[in-house]
Amino acid sequence: MGSYLHVSLLEAALATLVNQATNWLIAQHIPQKMGMEHPNIAPYGDVFFTQDEKAIVLAVGTDKQFKSLCELLNFTTLITDTRFQTNDVRVQNRAALKSLLQPIFKQHEFQALIEQIHQKGIPAGQIRNMQEVFEQPLAQEMILRHPDGTPCVKSVAFDIKFE
């Protein structure tokens, strides 16, 4: 029993560009390089470093999540600051927001902060180096060994089951 799965790399790539594509199709806005930052949401994709130099990436997608973040960081003046009251103005003032938030993140140790962030339901995660990635149990399960013992990573991250 076999199967054939056709995947267009162009179509897959375009599908991942849904936000940038919409910005072009609706407003003819040609995107500029933004790194990981989201073109329509802030702070989303923004990276902040903690006191112990661990990197946290935020995915704050709603005004409620932003308010929770500000309350958690004990920086509630941002909530009423007209530059940051709504997502639209946060996007316009992203650089100012980042410059205000970075010193606040620097006051916190990573582990305690990320636990509090997750308890509050604020989407965020740690940016890990390769050593930190492969220290995780799930990543360990993806390591394969060639017959000579050389390690490599499993290149298929999904299972196909036929019933």
C-alpha positions as CSV (number, residue, x, y, z in Angstrom):
1,M,0.0,0.0,0.0
2,G,1.4,3.4,-0.9
3,S,0.4,7.0,-1.1
4,Y,1.4,10.0,-3.1
5,L,1.5,13.4,-1.4
6,H,2.0,16.4,-3.6
7,V,3.2,19.6,-1.8
8,S,4.0,22.7,-3.7
9,L,6.9,24.5,-2.0
10,L,5.8,27.8,-3.6
11,E,2.2,27.3,-2.3
12,A,3.5,26.3,1.2
13,A,5.7,29.3,1.3
14,L,2.9,31.7,0.3
15,A,0.6,30.1,2.9
16,T,3.1,31.1,5.6
17,L,3.1,34.7,4.4
18,V,-0.6,35.2,5.1
19,N,-0.1,38.4,7.1
20,Q,2.3,40.0,4.7
21,A,0.3,38.8,1.7
22,T,-2.8,40.4,3.2
23,N,-1.0,43.7,3.8
24,W,0.0,43.6,0.1
25,L,-3.3,42.6,-1.3
26,I,-5.3,45.0,0.8
27,A,-3.0,48.1,1.0
28,Q,-0.3,47.4,-1.5
29,H,2.2,47.7,1.4
30,I,5.5,46.1,0.4
31,P,6.9,44.5,3.6
32,Q,10.4,45.5,4.9
33,K,12.7,43.1,6.8
34,M,11.4,42.8,10.4
35,G,13.2,39.8,11.7
36,M,10.7,37.8,13.9
37,E,8.4,40.8,14.6
38,H,4.8,40.5,13.4
39,P,3.8,43.2,10.9
40,N,0.4,43.7,12.5
41,I,0.7,42.9,16.2
42,A,3.0,44.3,18.9
43,P,4.7,43.1,21.0
44,Y,4.7,39.9,18.9
45,G,8.0,38.4,17.9
46,D,9.8,40.9,19.9
47,V,12.8,39.5,21.9
48,F,13.7,40.6,25.4
49,F,16.6,39.5,27.6
50,T,16.3,38.7,31.3
51,Q,18.8,39.4,34.0
52,D,20.5,36.0,33.4
53,E,20.8,36.8,29.7
54,K,18.0,34.3,28.6
55,A,16.0,35.5,25.6
56,I,12.2,35.6,25.8
57,V,10.1,36.1,22.7
58,L,6.6,37.5,23.2
59,A,3.5,36.8,21.2
60,V,1.1,39.3,22.8
61,G,-1.8,39.2,20.4
62,T,-4.5,41.0,22.3
63,D,-5.0,44.2,24.3
64,K,-6.0,42.0,27.3
65,Q,-2.7,40.0,27.0
66,F,-0.8,43.3,26.8
67,K,-2.6,44.6,30.0
68,S,-1.8,41.3,31.8
69,L,1.9,41.6,30.7
70,C,2.1,45.2,32.0
71,E,0.5,44.2,35.3
72,L,2.8,41.3,35.7
73,L,5.8,43.5,35.1
74,N,4.4,46.1,37.4
75,F,4.6,48.6,34.6
76,T,1.0,49.7,34.5
77,T,1.7,53.2,33.2
78,L,2.0,51.6,29.7
79,I,-1.6,50.6,29.8
80,T,-2.8,54.2,29.9
81,D,0.0,55.6,27.7
82,T,-1.8,56.7,24.5
83,R,1.1,55.3,22.4
84,F,0.3,51.7,23.7
85,Q,-3.4,51.6,24.5
86,T,-4.4,49.6,21.5
87,N,-2.6,47.1,19.2
88,D,-2.7,49.6,16.3
89,V,-0.8,52.3,18.1
90,R,1.6,49.7,19.7
91,V,2.6,48.6,16.2
92,Q,3.2,52.3,15.2
93,N,5.2,52.8,18.4
94,R,7.0,49.4,18.5
95,A,10.5,50.8,18.9
96,A,9.5,53.0,21.8
97,L,7.6,50.1,23.4
98,K,10.7,47.8,23.1
99,S,13.0,50.4,24.5
100,L,10.7,50.8,27.6
101,L,10.2,47.1,28.1
102,Q,13.8,45.9,27.8
103,P,15.1,47.3,31.0
104,I,12.1,45.9,32.8
105,F,12.8,42.4,31.6
106,K,16.4,42.8,32.6
107,Q,15.2,43.1,36.2
108,H,13.9,39.5,36.2
109,E,15.4,36.1,36.3
110,F,14.2,34.0,33.3
111,Q,12.7,30.9,35.0
112,A,10.6,32.8,37.5
113,L,9.4,35.3,34.9
114,I,8.5,32.8,32.2
115,E,6.5,30.7,34.8
116,Q,4.5,33.9,35.8
117,I,4.0,34.8,32.1
118,H,2.6,31.4,31.4
119,Q,0.4,31.4,34.5
120,K,-1.1,34.7,33.3
121,G,-1.9,33.1,29.9
122,I,0.5,35.4,28.0
123,P,2.0,33.7,25.0
124,A,5.8,33.7,25.2
125,G,8.7,31.3,25.0
126,Q,12.4,30.9,25.4
127,I,14.8,31.3,22.5
128,R,17.2,28.4,22.9
129,N,20.6,27.6,21.5
130,M,21.2,24.2,20.0
131,Q,22.6,22.8,23.3
132,E,19.4,23.9,25.1
133,V,17.2,22.6,22.4
134,F,18.8,19.1,22.5
135,E,18.6,19.0,26.3
136,Q,14.8,18.7,26.0
137,P,13.4,15.1,26.2
138,L,11.4,15.4,23.0
139,A,14.4,16.7,21.0
140,Q,16.4,13.7,22.4
141,E,13.8,11.4,20.9
142,M,14.5,12.9,17.4
143,I,18.2,12.0,17.5
144,L,19.1,9.0,15.2
145,R,22.4,7.3,14.9
146,H,24.1,6.1,11.7
147,P,25.5,2.6,11.9
148,D,28.9,4.1,12.7
149,G,27.4,6.0,15.7
150,T,27.3,9.4,14.1
151,P,24.3,11.3,15.3
152,C,21.8,13.1,13.1
153,V,18.3,14.5,13.5
154,K,15.2,12.7,12.2
155,S,14.1,14.8,9.2
156,V,10.4,13.9,9.3
157,A,8.6,15.3,12.3
158,F,5.3,13.7,11.7
159,D,3.9,10.2,11.6
160,I,1.6,8.9,8.8
161,K,-0.8,6.2,9.8
162,F,-3.0,4.4,7.4
163,E,-6.2,2.7,8.7
